[in-house]
Amino acid sequence: MESPQAKFEGWAVIELFGHQREAGYVTTEYFGSGALFRVEVPALPEREIVTDRPQWLNDELVPTNSRVAREAVAGRTRFLGPGSIYALNPCSEEACRKAIDAMSPRAVKVIELAQERQLVGVTEEPEDYEYDDSNDDEQE
């Protein structure tokens, strides 16, 4: 009697040998006695986001809370052999789409830079401030 093959079906981030990652909807495909994981990576439309941390984009440092436009990412299918995988991390669809967005290289267009706040007195002295150096001579 044959034992049933284990299957996986769901959203996941897969870590591969060679410092690669893939994310999408994963199913198990059998080809004869061999099995592969089929990863369906959904397309992402062109969209605007607000940066959640400073990022180096298009040769300039873009501060937190800047608006940027990200190009669309085409959907694709990839088959992975079990021997190339060292971690399969099941997750929600939302978490998977965020991972796809973070992993997808594409051009970014800066729409609006956030205004950086400057602390008063840290980089400049206030105009009404007078420095008293009379105590400096006593300490030497």
Secondary structure, 3 states (H helix, E strand, C coil): CCCCCCCCEEEEEEEECCCEEEEEEEEEEEECCEEEEEEEECCECCEEEECCCCEEECCEEECCCCEEEECCECCEEEEECHHHEEEEEECCHHHHHHHHHHHCCCCEEEEECCCCCCCCCCCCCCCCCCCCCHHHHHHC
